[in-house]
Amino acid sequence: MAAASSDILLDGAGIHATMDRLAGEILSSLPAGVPVGIIGIRRRGEVLAQRLVHELNRRGAAGLEAGSLDITLYRDDLAELGPQAILRKTEIDFDINGRYIILVDDVLYTGRSVRSAIDALVDLGRPKAIRLAVLVDRPGRELPVQADFVGLKVEQSDVPVTVLLTESDGAEEVRVG
């Protein structure tokens, strides 16, 4: 039996164009007079959040705060991970109370990572609102979670989606299979 091949959905230029479009959508949604925080879920969501902040600042958004969120201790499968769980640091150096938060992740699949992230954020304070931005949305939701901003929607539910980013992986692409 031959190994399954993988198809590249987005190359580096495609990821850049998709992030550019997402930044435009996010910018047009930002409420006037409300402080904004862009928080990436570690690991690739953190990279994407940094890219969004850069692009939003380039487009004239002012006063954005950025941070990264480690959801390891909030995962519902932590016991299954056991000693393989890797704790990273949450770095949110601003008060999230009353702030409009854009939560950023690479792939939305079951919704469990987003649920964990929301639990972690609520433990830090009470944001005015939390909106979700994802590079890739794919079928397979187990929880009632939907993204507000979607870069690419994948219709295939039976194949894995892999996101590689230069900063964390040394390559830049989104592929299925």
DOVO-802602 format. One record per residue (C-alpha): residue in three letters; x, y, z. Coordinates in steps of 0.05 Angstrom, whole numbers, padded with zeros to 5 digits, always signed. Example, Ala and Ser with C-alpha at 12.3 -4.5 7.8 and 13.67 -1.06 7.14 Angstrom:
<sites>
Ala+00246-00090+00156Ser+00273-00021+00143
</sites>
This chain:
<sites>
Met+00000+00000+00000Ala+00029+00068-00020Ala+00037+00123+00031Ala-00015+00178+00028Ser+00010+00240-00006Ser+00000+00309+00021Asp-00026+00368-00018Ile+00000+00439-00006Leu-00060+00485+00004Leu-00020+00548+00017Asp+00053+00563+00004Gly+00090+00621+00036Ala+00060+00672-00011Gly-00009+00643+00001Ile-00001+00646+00076His+00022+00718+00070Ala-00038+00737+00027Thr-00085+00701+00074Met-00057+00736+00135Asp-00061+00803+00098Arg-00136+00791+00085Leu-00148+00769+00157Ala-00115+00833+00182Gly-00162+00874+00139Glu-00223+00837+00165Ile-00199+00844+00237Leu-00183+00918+00229Ser-00252+00933+00202Ser-00284+00897+00262Leu-00246+00932+00318Pro-00293+00973+00361Ala-00276+01047+00369Gly-00251+01069+00437Val-00240+00999+00465Pro-00170+00974+00480Val-00150+00914+00438Gly-00106+00854+00454Ile-00082+00802+00404Ile-00065+00737+00439Gly-00037+00676+00404Ile-00044+00605+00430Arg+00025+00577+00437Arg+00059+00555+00391Arg+00038+00571+00320Gly-00020+00616+00342Glu+00032+00658+00377Val+00071+00667+00312Leu+00008+00684+00273Ala-00013+00734+00326Gln+00054+00769+00321Arg+00046+00773+00246Leu-00025+00802+00254Val-00001+00854+00303His+00053+00875+00255Glu+00004+00880+00197Leu-00049+00916+00238Asn+00002+00967+00263Arg+00026+00977+00191Arg-00046+00992+00172Gly-00052+01045+00226Ala-00083+01007+00285Ala-00057+01040+00348Gly-00051+01018+00419Leu-00052+00943+00406Glu-00025+00898+00460Ala+00002+00830+00443Gly+00012+00767+00483Ser+00017+00691+00481Leu-00022+00640+00519Asp+00000+00571+00542Ile-00061+00525+00549Thr-00025+00462+00571Leu-00054+00460+00641Tyr-00124+00474+00615Arg-00126+00416+00566Asp-00177+00362+00578Asp-00128+00309+00555Leu-00071+00330+00602Ala-00073+00263+00639Glu-00063+00228+00572Leu-00002+00271+00556Gly+00030+00254+00622Pro+00104+00270+00625Gln+00104+00290+00551Ala+00066+00353+00567Ile+00110+00413+00555Leu+00095+00475+00596Arg+00110+00541+00564Lys+00102+00610+00592Thr+00039+00652+00584Glu+00062+00722+00567Ile+00006+00773+00573Asp+00035+00836+00601Phe-00029+00876+00601Asp-00095+00876+00637Ile-00148+00838+00596Asn-00206+00866+00636Gly-00252+00906+00590Arg-00207+00893+00531Tyr-00229+00868+00462Ile-00188+00804+00452Ile-00171+00772+00386Leu-00151+00700+00403Val-00107+00670+00348Asp-00093+00597+00330Asp-00068+00560+00270Val-00121+00506+00261Leu-00191+00501+00288Tyr-00212+00428+00290Thr-00248+00399+00351Gly-00254+00465+00389Arg-00220+00437+00450Ser-00158+00480+00445Val-00201+00542+00439Arg-00243+00521+00499Ser-00179+00512+00539Ala-00155+00581+00517Ile-00220+00615+00536Asp-00216+00581+00605Ala-00145+00606+00613Leu-00164+00677+00592Val-00223+00681+00638Asp-00177+00661+00696Leu-00137+00724+00680Gly-00196+00772+00678Arg-00259+00791+00643Pro-00249+00815+00572Lys-00302+00858+00539Ala-00305+00806+00483Ile-00264+00749+00455Arg-00262+00738+00380Leu-00227+00679+00347Ala-00181+00684+00286Val-00154+00620+00255Leu-00111+00608+00194Val-00147+00542+00178Asp-00217+00519+00196Arg-00232+00445+00185Pro-00292+00400+00201Gly-00293+00357+00263Arg-00320+00403+00317Glu-00335+00369+00384Leu-00353+00433+00419Pro-00397+00492+00396Val-00339+00536+00376Gln-00335+00576+00312Ala-00283+00624+00286Asp-00299+00697+00274Phe-00242+00705+00224Val-00221+00647+00179Gly-00162+00647+00132Leu-00177+00581+00096Lys-00235+00533+00104Val-00218+00460+00090Glu-00277+00414+00074Gln-00241+00347+00083Ser-00253+00319+00153Asp-00214+00254+00146Val-00144+00282+00132Pro-00097+00319+00179Val-00079+00391+00167Thr-00008+00413+00180Val+00014+00485+00187Leu+00088+00501+00182Leu+00113+00571+00197Thr+00184+00596+00186Glu+00192+00622+00258Ser+00174+00555+00290Asp+00186+00503+00236Gly+00236+00531+00187Ala+00186+00524+00129Glu+00123+00560+00107Glu+00062+00521+00083Val-00006+00492+00098Arg-00018+00422+00074Val-00069+00366+00081Gly-00053+00292+00082
</sites>
